[in-house]
Amino acid sequence: MNNYYKDEYVPKVNKIGKITGYLGVLVSFTPALVLALVFGILPKPAALLTAFVSGASAFGVLWFVEPISYFPVVGSAGTYMAFLSGNISNMRIPCASMAQVSAEVEPGTDKGSIIATLGMAVSIIINVAVLTIGAVLGTSVLAMLPDGVRTALNYLLPALFGALLIQFGIKMKKHSIIMVVIALVLYFLIGMGVFNWLPGASNWLGTLGCVFISIAVGMATMKNAAKTAA
């Protein structure tokens, strides 16, 4: 089974994932191409560069952080599916992790990757169905909700991440406690303006720092555990 996963499953996943990924890029740019080629509407290069710099300064760090931080949880297939379908942090990762918990498999393993893929596939199907209904009825339904309920919806994402922290923190108590302390200290220093000399540090330094520090702490913990076992 291990040989089949590495020799058969992963190569097929990479092949299909690349094809669908390139198709997704093509479809994403189709409206812009239609405007340019059919209607002759083409923005000036300076405006395109300004828009790119503006977007990259706000979201550019996620281009590096999200693949690195999510891949150990969802594996190759899950990574392709997540970045093609979107809603990664607020839906795909929680569904993948809960599927792993239900199936009692560990993240980062071959079984964990397959279970995460199944969980994400189900979430995508349901998500598309719900979004279709929401696109048609969403505004009218939200208008009927009480103000308190609509205000509470703003706290869904923080509550979701809190639940994920507890879920993984129970399995890795020492690592989680260390990273919570480091994150609090890092964001406190960012808020105090210690890193203002870095361009746009408030937008990217917290996330980027926590991800790579967590990787370093995890590697150090594994090395210490290996030495202790030896």
KALINTA-V927002 format. One record per helix or strand. SS is the DSSP state (a for helix, b for strand). FROM is the first residue (numbers start at 0). LEN is the number of residues. Records with the same first field share a line. If there is no record, write none. Layout:
SS=FROM-LEN / FROM-LEN
This chain:
a=1-36 / 44-41 / 87-16 / 109-35 / 146-25 / 172-19 / 200-29
